[in-house]
Amino acid sequence: MPISQSARIIATPSAYARENYLFVQETGTLQSIEPHISKRENLASFLFFVVAKGSGSLFYKKQFYSIHAGDCIFIDCLEEYAHESSREDPWELSWVHFYGKNAEAFYKNYMELGNPFLFHPADLSLFLESLSFLYMIQKEQTPYMELLCHRQITDLITLCFTECRKQENAEGQSINEKIRQITEYIDFHFQENITLDQLSKSFYISKFHLAREFKRIIGSTPGDYLLGKRISNAKKLLRFTNSSVEEIGRSCGISEGGYFTKVFKKAEGMTPREYRKRWQGRNRL
């Protein structure tokens, strides 16, 4: 008697997909009949799976976790992992193994922002629909299959980010509101000399806690966020005014002209003067 029933598609991406897309390695569904352990490590793959029904356990990062219907799991398969259905309540899973040149960067960013690899979304149907669509694309070999899979995997990762952000908002309104106030302050005062110490004192939060939570919630450091505001304003002034580069730097909170040119070039890949020249004649578009 089989220990599980599964519908599985193993995919072989084209050379172009390997170079340019996030691509499916394997996708499918599984209904467990008897408990059995799936165990792997050192696999160049990322696994996302949903527990549609039942329950079981997951071993990951040297720990065991109980997982139940409605849970989503997003893990790096280079790490040792194992999962097993419970005997009393056999599970049904939907999953995708995927990879690609940018997959590691996506996952690294996801984890650095403090997102969990195991979470319970409010609306599981969005994740199940995404996995079902991936399976359908692979099964039917639709036109532009690899491009569609790339988009769908990207959408699935985005769902993970946004769902975890929703949960953070529900659980941490206080710190989220404080970070919102700080970003609003930076938006209106970016021309001024703003430091982490000043923000810490003004908003009654330790600078270490501020730096960590700002990066987790906004996705960048306070300093990078401030610089982004200054560069964006400088680009507008370069395009729509005749002010000198030095004047624009000062109006954006960077008083030293050489340093303004340096940080602008690092951000945009060209000097302020080069940026202005390239955009001349296009200001009405």
C-alpha positions in Angstrom: 0.0 0.0 0.0 1.4 3.4 -0.9 2.3 5.7 2.0 1.2 8.8 0.0 -0.5 9.9 -3.1 1.0 12.8 -5.1 0.8 14.8 -8.3 4.3 15.9 -9.1 5.9 17.7 -12.0 9.7 17.8 -12.2 10.8 20.6 -14.5 14.0 21.2 -16.5 14.5 24.9 -17.2 16.0 26.2 -20.4 19.5 27.8 -20.4 17.8 31.2 -20.8 15.6 30.6 -17.8 18.5 29.5 -15.6 20.3 32.8 -16.5 17.4 35.2 -16.3 14.4 33.9 -14.3 13.3 32.3 -11.1 12.4 28.9 -12.3 10.4 25.8 -11.1 12.4 22.7 -10.2 9.5 20.7 -8.9 5.9 21.4 -8.0 2.9 19.4 -6.9 0.5 18.2 -4.2 0.7 15.4 -1.8 -1.8 13.5 0.4 -0.1 11.5 3.1 -1.6 8.1 4.0 1.1 6.9 6.5 3.8 8.9 8.2 7.1 9.1 6.3 10.0 11.4 6.6 11.3 13.6 3.7 14.8 14.6 4.5 17.4 16.6 2.5 20.3 19.0 2.8 22.8 20.8 0.6 20.2 21.2 -2.1 20.5 24.4 -4.3 16.8 25.1 -4.0 14.2 27.0 -2.1 11.1 25.2 -0.9 7.7 26.8 -0.3 4.9 24.6 0.9 1.4 25.0 2.4 -0.3 22.6 4.8 -3.8 22.5 3.3 -5.1 19.9 5.7 -3.8 17.8 8.6 -0.6 18.3 10.7 2.9 17.2 11.0 6.4 18.3 12.0 9.3 20.2 10.5 13.0 19.9 11.4 14.9 23.0 10.3 17.8 25.0 11.7 18.5 22.3 14.3 15.0 22.5 15.8 11.7 20.7 15.5 8.4 22.6 14.8 4.8 21.5 14.9 3.0 22.5 11.8 -0.7 22.5 11.2 -3.4 23.1 8.5 -3.1 26.7 7.3 0.6 27.0 7.9 3.1 28.2 5.2 6.7 27.2 5.2 9.5 29.0 3.2 13.0 27.5 3.6 16.5 27.4 2.1 17.2 23.8 1.2 21.0 24.2 1.6 20.1 23.9 5.3 19.4 20.4 6.6 15.6 19.9 6.8 13.0 17.2 7.2 9.3 17.0 7.5 6.9 14.3 8.4 3.1 13.9 8.5 1.4 13.0 11.7 -0.1 9.5 12.0 -3.4 10.7 13.7 -4.1 13.6 11.2 -2.3 12.9 7.9 -1.6 16.1 5.9 -2.2 17.4 2.5 0.5 19.6 1.0 1.0 21.9 -2.0 4.5 22.9 -2.8 7.1 24.3 -5.2 10.8 23.9 -5.3 12.4 26.8 -7.2 15.7 28.4 -7.9 17.4 31.1 -10.0 20.3 33.6 -9.8 18.3 36.1 -7.7 16.6 33.5 -5.5 19.2 33.7 -2.8 19.1 37.5 -2.7 15.3 37.4 -2.3 15.5 34.9 0.5 18.3 36.7 2.3 16.4 40.0 2.2 13.3 38.2 3.5 15.1 36.8 6.5 17.2 39.9 7.2 13.9 41.9 7.6 13.0 39.5 10.4 10.3 37.6 8.6 9.6 34.0 9.8 10.1 30.9 7.6 6.9 29.5 9.3 3.8 31.6 9.3 0.0 31.3 9.4 -1.6 33.7 6.9 -5.1 35.1 7.4 -6.1 34.1 3.8 -4.5 30.8 2.8 -6.4 30.7 -0.5 -4.1 33.3 -2.1 -1.1 31.0 -1.5 -2.9 27.8 -2.7 -4.1 29.6 -5.8 -0.5 30.7 -6.6 0.8 27.1 -6.2 -2.1 25.7 -8.2 -1.4 28.2 -11.0 2.3 27.2 -11.1 1.3 23.5 -11.4 -1.2 24.3 -14.2 1.4 26.3 -16.2 3.9 23.4 -15.9 1.3 20.7 -16.7 -0.2 22.4 -19.8 3.2 23.7 -21.1 1.5 27.1 -21.9 3.1 29.6 -24.2 5.7 31.7 -22.4 5.6 29.1 -19.6 9.0 30.0 -18.0 8.2 33.7 -18.0 4.8 33.1 -16.5 6.4 30.9 -13.8 9.0 33.6 -13.1 6.2 36.1 -12.5 4.2 33.7 -10.4 7.1 32.8 -8.2 7.9 36.5 -7.7 4.2 37.1 -6.8 4.4 34.2 -4.3 7.5 35.6 -2.6 5.8 39.0 -2.6 2.8 37.4 -0.8 5.2 36.1 1.8 6.6 39.6 2.4 3.2 41.3 2.5 1.5 38.7 4.7 4.3 38.9 7.3 4.1 42.7 7.2 0.3 42.4 7.9 1.0 40.2 10.9 3.7 42.7 12.2 1.2 45.5 11.9 -1.4 43.6 13.9 1.2 42.6 16.6 3.3 45.7 16.7 1.3 48.9 16.1 3.3 50.9 18.6 6.7 50.5 17.0 5.3 50.7 13.5 3.6 54.0 14.3 6.8 55.4 15.8 8.8 54.4 12.6 6.0 56.0 10.5 6.5 59.2 12.5 10.2 59.1 12.0 10.0 58.6 8.2 7.5 61.4 8.0 9.9 63.6 10.0 12.7 62.7 7.5 10.4 63.4 4.6 9.8 67.0 5.8 13.3 67.8 7.2 15.7 66.0 4.9 17.4 69.4 4.1 18.5 69.6 7.7 21.3 67.9 9.5 19.7 64.7 10.8 21.6 62.1 12.8 20.6 58.8 14.4 21.4 60.3 17.8 19.0 63.2 17.1 16.2 60.9 16.0 16.8 58.7 19.0 16.4 61.6 21.4 13.5 63.3 19.6 11.4 60.1 19.4 12.4 58.6 22.8 13.8 55.3 21.4 17.3 53.9 21.7 19.3 54.3 18.6 20.1 50.6 18.5 16.4 49.7 18.7 15.6 52.4 16.1 18.2 51.2 13.6 17.1 47.6 13.9 13.4 48.3 13.7 13.7 50.9 10.9 15.6 48.3 8.8 13.1 45.6 9.6 10.0 47.7 8.8 11.2 50.0 6.0 13.8 47.8 4.4 16.7 50.3 4.7 18.7 52.0 7.4 17.6 55.5 8.5 20.8 56.9 6.8 20.0 55.3 3.5 16.4 56.4 3.7 17.5 60.0 4.3 20.0 59.9 1.5 17.4 58.5 -0.9 15.1 61.4 -0.1 18.0 63.9 -0.8 18.9 62.2 -4.1 15.3 62.2 -5.3 14.9 65.9 -4.5 18.2 66.7 -6.2 17.1 64.9 -9.3 13.9 66.9 -9.5 15.9 70.2 -9.0 18.5 69.2 -11.7 15.7 68.6 -14.2 13.3 71.4 -13.4 15.5 74.3 -12.2 18.6 76.2 -13.4 20.3 76.1 -10.0 23.9 75.1 -9.9 25.0 71.7 -8.7 26.4 73.2 -5.6 23.2 75.1 -4.8 21.2 72.0 -5.3 23.4 70.0 -3.0 23.1 72.6 -0.3 19.3 72.7 -0.7 19.2 69.0 -0.2 21.2 69.0 3.0 24.6 68.2 1.6 26.7 71.4 1.9 30.0 70.2 0.4 29.8 70.1 -3.4 32.4 67.4 -3.9 30.7 65.0 -1.4 27.3 65.7 -3.1 28.7 64.7 -6.5 30.3 61.6 -4.9 27.1 60.3 -3.3 25.0 61.2 -6.3 27.2 59.3 -8.6 27.2 56.3 -6.3 23.4 56.3 -6.3 22.8 57.0 -9.9 25.9 55.8 -11.7 26.6 59.3 -13.1 27.4 62.8 -11.9 24.7 65.4 -11.3 25.9 67.3 -14.4 25.7 64.2 -16.5 22.2 63.4 -15.1 21.0 66.9 -16.0 22.4 66.7 -19.5 20.8 63.4 -20.2 17.4 64.6 -19.1 17.5 67.9 -20.9 14.6 68.2 -23.4 12.7 65.4 -21.6 11.2 67.4 -18.8 7.7 67.5 -20.3 7.4 63.8 -20.7 
